[in-house]
Amino acid sequence: MVPAELSPTESKLRVIEKQYARRDISEYRSPYADPFEYRSISTVGFEEVYRLIALAPFFDVQPGADPLSQTRTEFELLVEFAAAAYAPEHRLVAFRDGIPIGYVFPQQYWDKPNEGSIFALGVIPEMRGRGYGKIIHANGLDVLARMGLTGYVGSTETKNSDMNPIFIANGCKLSKIHKIEVDQDGVQTLIS
């Protein structure tokens, strides 16, 4: 039941806090001995990519939601947000010994030709705690730099305590925490 003081529209909004991180990637190359083979999502196939994301989601799984259905919806929102800059060849799945263990989706901003981000990053639960997220994130930064971009802006919800150490390990500087309003369709609006 919706509290009386909230309108139906207001009740569908939620507020999150996001930590932002930045770095110059002009000459960036991953400093790690990378044990992974990277394949584009087109090569891997979308159903396999959806399955992998459902195991290591970059979003909050909604109670009662079908994980694969929600994954498809969240993925489509990323593609929509990328707009004309969507480049599936840069969205990668990390394989180790032929097994997919993670993914990274580096993306140029459609409205900032020299800047990009990593729209999504994940490592399957049984492979976490080994530094793989840091290595896969570094590969995403490397991809952005090889695309000719000079700036990186990353963000994560403040409750994602695993991401800030990855930002720091990869030379990013943590910047402001912003409050973001998210509507029922996942559209985000900066509040402060």
C-alpha positions as a Markdown table, in Angstrom:
| # | Residue | x | y | z |
|---|---|---|---|---|
| 1 | Met | 0.0 | 0.0 | 0.0 |
| 2 | Val | 1.3 | 3.5 | -0.9 |
| 3 | Pro | 1.5 | 5.9 | 2.1 |
| 4 | Ala | -1.1 | 8.7 | 1.8 |
| 5 | Glu | 1.5 | 11.4 | 1.6 |
| 6 | Leu | 3.0 | 10.0 | -1.6 |
| 7 | Ser | 1.5 | 10.3 | -5.0 |
| 8 | Pro | 1.5 | 7.1 | -7.2 |
| 9 | Thr | 4.3 | 8.6 | -9.3 |
| 10 | Glu | 6.4 | 9.5 | -6.2 |
| 11 | Ser | 6.0 | 6.0 | -4.8 |
| 12 | Lys | 7.7 | 4.5 | -7.9 |
| 13 | Leu | 10.9 | 6.5 | -7.4 |
| 14 | Arg | 13.8 | 5.4 | -5.3 |
| 15 | Val | 17.0 | 7.3 | -4.3 |
| 16 | Ile | 20.4 | 5.8 | -4.5 |
| 17 | Glu | 23.9 | 7.2 | -3.7 |
| 18 | Lys | 26.6 | 6.7 | -6.3 |
| 19 | Gln | 30.4 | 7.1 | -5.8 |
| 20 | Tyr | 32.1 | 8.6 | -8.8 |
| 21 | Ala | 35.7 | 8.0 | -9.9 |
| 22 | Arg | 37.8 | 9.5 | -12.6 |
| 23 | Arg | 41.2 | 9.1 | -14.3 |
| 24 | Asp | 43.1 | 10.1 | -17.3 |
| 25 | Ile | 43.5 | 7.2 | -19.7 |
| 26 | Ser | 45.5 | 9.0 | -22.5 |
| 27 | Glu | 48.4 | 6.5 | -22.4 |
| 28 | Tyr | 46.8 | 3.8 | -20.3 |
| 29 | Arg | 47.7 | 0.1 | -20.7 |
| 30 | Ser | 46.7 | -2.5 | -18.2 |
| 31 | Pro | 49.7 | -3.2 | -15.8 |
| 32 | Tyr | 48.6 | -6.7 | -15.0 |
| 33 | Ala | 49.5 | -10.1 | -16.3 |
| 34 | Asp | 46.1 | -10.8 | -17.6 |
| 35 | Pro | 45.1 | -14.5 | -17.5 |
| 36 | Phe | 41.9 | -14.1 | -19.5 |
| 37 | Glu | 40.9 | -14.5 | -23.1 |
| 38 | Tyr | 38.4 | -11.8 | -24.1 |
| 39 | Arg | 35.6 | -12.4 | -26.6 |
| 40 | Ser | 33.0 | -9.9 | -27.8 |
| 41 | Ile | 29.4 | -10.5 | -26.7 |
| 42 | Ser | 28.5 | -11.0 | -30.4 |
| 43 | Thr | 30.9 | -13.9 | -30.6 |
| 44 | Val | 29.8 | -15.4 | -27.3 |
| 45 | Gly | 26.1 | -15.1 | -28.1 |
| 46 | Phe | 23.5 | -13.1 | -26.2 |
| 47 | Glu | 21.8 | -16.0 | -24.4 |
| 48 | Glu | 25.2 | -17.0 | -22.9 |
| 49 | Val | 25.9 | -13.3 | -22.0 |
| 50 | Tyr | 22.5 | -13.0 | -20.3 |
| 51 | Arg | 23.2 | -16.2 | -18.3 |
| 52 | Leu | 26.6 | -14.9 | -17.2 |
| 53 | Ile | 25.1 | -11.5 | -16.2 |
| 54 | Ala | 22.3 | -13.3 | -14.2 |
| 55 | Leu | 25.1 | -15.1 | -12.2 |
| 56 | Ala | 26.9 | -11.8 | -11.6 |
| 57 | Pro | 24.4 | -9.0 | -12.0 |
| 58 | Phe | 25.5 | -5.4 | -12.3 |
| 59 | Phe | 22.0 | -4.4 | -11.0 |
| 60 | Asp | 19.8 | -5.1 | -8.0 |
| 61 | Val | 17.8 | -8.2 | -8.7 |
| 62 | Gln | 14.1 | -7.4 | -8.0 |
| 63 | Pro | 12.3 | -9.7 | -5.6 |
| 64 | Gly | 10.2 | -12.2 | -7.5 |
| 65 | Ala | 11.7 | -11.3 | -10.9 |
| 66 | Asp | 12.9 | -13.8 | -13.3 |
| 67 | Pro | 16.7 | -13.3 | -13.4 |
| 68 | Leu | 17.1 | -13.8 | -17.1 |
| 69 | Ser | 14.1 | -11.6 | -18.0 |
| 70 | Gln | 15.4 | -8.8 | -15.8 |
| 71 | Thr | 18.9 | -9.3 | -17.2 |
| 72 | Arg | 17.6 | -8.8 | -20.8 |
| 73 | Thr | 15.7 | -5.6 | -19.7 |
| 74 | Glu | 18.8 | -4.2 | -17.9 |
| 75 | Phe | 21.0 | -5.0 | -20.9 |
| 76 | Glu | 18.6 | -3.3 | -23.3 |
| 77 | Leu | 18.6 | -0.2 | -21.1 |
| 78 | Leu | 22.5 | -0.1 | -21.3 |
| 79 | Val | 22.2 | -0.3 | -25.1 |
| 80 | Glu | 19.6 | 2.4 | -25.2 |
| 81 | Phe | 21.7 | 4.7 | -22.9 |
| 82 | Ala | 24.8 | 4.2 | -25.2 |
| 83 | Ala | 22.7 | 5.4 | -28.1 |
| 84 | Ala | 24.7 | 5.9 | -31.3 |
| 85 | Ala | 28.0 | 5.1 | -29.5 |
| 86 | Tyr | 26.9 | 1.5 | -28.8 |
| 87 | Ala | 29.7 | -0.8 | -30.0 |
| 88 | Pro | 29.1 | -4.5 | -29.2 |
| 89 | Glu | 32.6 | -5.4 | -30.3 |
| 90 | His | 33.9 | -3.6 | -27.1 |
| 91 | Arg | 31.6 | -5.4 | -24.7 |
| 92 | Leu | 33.6 | -8.4 | -23.6 |
| 93 | Val | 33.3 | -11.7 | -21.8 |
| 94 | Ala | 36.4 | -12.9 | -19.9 |
| 95 | Phe | 37.3 | -16.6 | -20.2 |
| 96 | Arg | 39.7 | -18.6 | -18.2 |
| 97 | Asp | 40.5 | -22.1 | -19.4 |
| 98 | Gly | 37.5 | -21.9 | -21.8 |
| 99 | Ile | 35.1 | -21.0 | -19.0 |
| 100 | Pro | 33.3 | -17.6 | -18.8 |
| 101 | Ile | 34.0 | -16.0 | -15.4 |
| 102 | Gly | 33.3 | -12.3 | -15.9 |
| 103 | Tyr | 32.4 | -9.5 | -18.3 |
| 104 | Val | 33.3 | -5.8 | -18.9 |
| 105 | Phe | 31.4 | -3.4 | -21.0 |
| 106 | Pro | 33.6 | -0.4 | -21.8 |
| 107 | Gln | 31.6 | 2.4 | -23.6 |
| 108 | Gln | 32.4 | 5.7 | -25.1 |
| 109 | Tyr | 29.9 | 8.4 | -24.1 |
| 110 | Trp | 27.6 | 9.3 | -27.0 |
| 111 | Asp | 27.8 | 13.0 | -26.0 |
| 112 | Lys | 31.4 | 13.3 | -25.0 |
| 113 | Pro | 33.7 | 12.0 | -27.8 |
| 114 | Asn | 36.9 | 11.9 | -25.6 |
| 115 | Glu | 35.3 | 10.3 | -22.5 |
| 116 | Gly | 34.0 | 6.9 | -21.6 |
| 117 | Ser | 33.0 | 4.6 | -18.8 |
| 118 | Ile | 32.5 | 0.9 | -18.0 |
| 119 | Phe | 28.8 | 0.5 | -18.1 |
| 120 | Ala | 28.9 | -3.0 | -16.5 |
| 121 | Leu | 31.5 | -5.2 | -14.8 |
| 122 | Gly | 30.9 | -8.6 | -13.1 |
| 123 | Val | 32.7 | -11.7 | -11.9 |
| 124 | Ile | 30.8 | -14.9 | -11.1 |
| 125 | Pro | 30.6 | -15.5 | -7.3 |
| 126 | Glu | 32.9 | -18.6 | -7.2 |
| 127 | Met | 35.7 | -16.6 | -8.8 |
| 128 | Arg | 35.5 | -13.5 | -6.6 |
| 129 | Gly | 38.2 | -12.6 | -4.1 |
| 130 | Arg | 41.1 | -13.4 | -6.4 |
| 131 | Gly | 41.7 | -9.9 | -7.9 |
| 132 | Tyr | 39.9 | -10.8 | -11.2 |
| 133 | Gly | 37.6 | -7.8 | -11.0 |
| 134 | Lys | 40.6 | -5.5 | -10.9 |
| 135 | Ile | 42.2 | -7.2 | -13.9 |
| 136 | Ile | 39.0 | -7.2 | -15.9 |
| 137 | His | 38.3 | -3.5 | -15.0 |
| 138 | Ala | 41.9 | -2.7 | -16.1 |
| 139 | Asn | 41.2 | -4.4 | -19.5 |
| 140 | Gly | 38.1 | -2.2 | -19.9 |
| 141 | Leu | 40.2 | 0.9 | -19.3 |
| 142 | Asp | 42.7 | -0.4 | -21.8 |
| 143 | Val | 40.0 | -0.8 | -24.4 |
| 144 | Leu | 38.8 | 2.7 | -23.8 |
| 145 | Ala | 42.3 | 4.1 | -24.2 |
| 146 | Arg | 42.8 | 2.1 | -27.4 |
| 147 | Met | 39.6 | 3.6 | -28.7 |
| 148 | Gly | 41.4 | 7.0 | -28.5 |
| 149 | Leu | 39.6 | 8.2 | -25.4 |
| 150 | Thr | 41.4 | 10.3 | -22.9 |
| 151 | Gly | 39.1 | 10.4 | -19.9 |
| 152 | Tyr | 37.3 | 7.8 | -17.8 |
| 153 | Val | 34.4 | 8.4 | -15.4 |
| 154 | Gly | 33.2 | 5.4 | -13.4 |
| 155 | Ser | 30.5 | 5.1 | -10.8 |
| 156 | Thr | 29.0 | 2.5 | -8.5 |
| 157 | Glu | 26.3 | 2.5 | -5.8 |
| 158 | Thr | 27.9 | 3.3 | -2.4 |
| 159 | Lys | 26.6 | -0.1 | -1.1 |
| 160 | Asn | 28.9 | -1.9 | -3.6 |
| 161 | Ser | 31.9 | -2.0 | -1.3 |
| 162 | Asp | 33.9 | -4.2 | -3.7 |
| 163 | Met | 34.2 | -1.5 | -6.4 |
| 164 | Asn | 36.0 | 1.3 | -4.7 |
| 165 | Pro | 39.2 | -0.8 | -4.1 |
| 166 | Ile | 39.1 | -1.7 | -7.8 |
| 167 | Phe | 38.9 | 2.0 | -8.8 |
| 168 | Ile | 41.8 | 2.9 | -6.5 |
| 169 | Ala | 43.9 | -0.1 | -7.6 |
| 170 | Asn | 43.5 | 1.0 | -11.2 |
| 171 | Gly | 44.6 | 4.6 | -10.5 |
| 172 | Cys | 41.2 | 6.2 | -10.4 |
| 173 | Lys | 40.5 | 9.1 | -8.1 |
| 174 | Leu | 37.3 | 8.9 | -6.1 |
| 175 | Ser | 35.3 | 12.1 | -6.5 |
| 176 | Lys | 31.9 | 13.2 | -5.2 |
| 177 | Ile | 29.1 | 11.0 | -4.0 |
| 178 | His | 25.8 | 12.0 | -5.8 |
| 179 | Lys | 22.2 | 11.2 | -4.9 |
| 180 | Ile | 20.4 | 9.8 | -7.9 |
| 181 | Glu | 16.6 | 9.4 | -8.3 |
| 182 | Val | 15.7 | 6.2 | -10.2 |
| 183 | Asp | 12.3 | 5.8 | -11.7 |
| 184 | Gln | 10.3 | 2.6 | -12.4 |
| 185 | Asp | 11.9 | 2.3 | -15.8 |
| 186 | Gly | 15.5 | 2.6 | -14.5 |
| 187 | Val | 15.9 | 6.2 | -15.7 |
| 188 | Gln | 18.3 | 8.1 | -13.4 |
| 189 | Thr | 18.2 | 11.8 | -12.6 |
| 190 | Leu | 20.8 | 13.6 | -10.6 |
| 191 | Ile | 19.4 | 15.1 | -7.3 |
| 192 | Ser | 22.6 | 16.4 | -5.7 |
